[in-house]
């Protein structure tokens, strides 16, 4: 199974946070993937900081093709709202949908992905 590493984990990793060992393990196992939304969230800040080597490394990771199913996104948002979750942004729903479409688990430090696990059947790592 592939592991889609979310922006929150990458930021923690770049700052040598508590998840560095886990990310290093996943990199060594060659099971990580990325998508265009996560790249769009990371790359501009890395460019401002002249972190070209990190950008090149991120672009070297297998990229999941994005194919938004907008009706499904609307259904996810509706289900979240009915469950009392009104703070989940559309980009995060697209990331979750992308992981599900590609049978990838999500690795994130953002708690709302844990909520999505129960609501839309998102698989989380670990």
Secondary structure, DSSP 8 states (H G I E B T S, - for coil): --EEE-HHHHHHHHTT-TTHHHHHHHHHTT-EEB-HHHHHHHHHHHHHTT-HHHHHHHHTS-B------HHHHHHHHHHHHHTT-----HHHHHHHHHHHHTT-EEE-S-HHHHHHHHHH---B--
